[in-house]
Amino acid sequence: MAFEKELFVATQAVRRASLLTKRIQAQVIAHRESTTITKTDKSPVTVGDYAAQAIIIHAIKANFPEDKVVGEESSEGLSDVFVSEILKEVNDNDNVFNQKYASKTHAEAKEIPLQSVQEVKDTIDFGNYEGGPKGRFWCLDPIDGTKGFLRGEQFAVCLALIVDGVPQVGVIGCPNLSLGAFGGHDLPGNEEFGYLFQAVRGKGSYFTCAATEEGWHRIHVRQIDSAQQMVSLEGVEKGHSAHDEQSQIKQFLHISKSLHLDSQVKYCLLALGLGDLYLRLPRDLNYQEKIWDHAAGNVLVHEAGGIHTDALNNSPLYFGDGRTLLTKGVIASSGPPGIHDSVVAASNKIITSRAN
């Protein structure tokens, strides 16, 4: 299969990072003053974000040394004491993972432990690639939905391989996800550290329980006949999207049911058929979406039969313009195309009226 090794390495790295973030979430919340930093854009970042980024980039470097990485976090300003805690958490997590959960192996895949504080810093900073239209690179959000993570709610570990501006492989870990909470049926063992989702372009979307990583189940978006049947999926944080204007779209299309949750878990619910419409309209028309917030979800939704476009022009999302998307909002839906078009038309009307 195309990208077989890439999919294996990505899945195992996200699986390790999902276990780590699940294991330390309560500890980070209880000791927020020592485990959390506020970035210059006022957003929080935790020891979990850095440790997950270190785990995943280290796996990529070991197996694909020529590949670049666009990662959200940087080690700039981190003290050696803080980085020592990151290294400790990574090593502790490796011990737990290898004892309880390591099962599958790949003849060509390499696993090399992190050794020092400087190596942790260098590994985190390997995610400083600026992206671009040619060649391949990885796109990583180590904890998508850090505020949800700090509330003890939903968050996701997200990794994608982008080739010539198009995501080809996507893996998402959802450590806190319970499908029963959203109208689905849970797999046995999901309570340990949730679910894994994976997709390769042209090969379908799948999910399984992260604790076992056995019995991958193919998933599809829900089939609907009208926009009124849609269940919308929107963020919790009002600072991340224009909730009032998204409400206008729902009113216009007579959509009455909404689910609010953090991170790319929303894309996973859409791919599972437990929601139908992902709405993310910008609060500020100058804001540009970060590619790591959408790359893994893009291939997952497409391979589940969904549609993923710009919210203004109904254009396919393009991930080759650097670290951001040159869009005015993002819409994903279960389709069919006519219904998706009606959502984008309503979104266009609202965004255009605001611009004027």
Salt bridges, closest charged atoms under 4 A:
GLU6 OE2 - ARG136 NH1 2.90
ASP67 OD2 - ARG136 NH2 2.72
GLU72 OE2 - LYS39 NZ 3.51
GLU73 OE1 - LYS39 NZ 3.18
ASP80 OD1 - LYS121 NZ 2.77
ASP92 OD2 - LYS88 NZ 2.78
ASP94 OD1 - ARG16 NH1 3.09
GLU111 OE1 - ARG16 NH2 2.84
GLU153 OE1 - ARG151 NE 2.95
GLU213 OE1 - ARG15 NH1 3.56
GLU234 OE2 - LYS250 NZ 2.62
GLU237 OE2 - ARG151 NH1 2.67
GLU245 OE1 - ARG354 NH2 2.30
ASP262 OD2 - ARG151 NH2 2.22
ASP276 OD2 - ARG222 NH2 2.69
GLU289 OE2 - ARG280 NE 2.91
GLU289 OE1 - HIS294 NE2 2.90
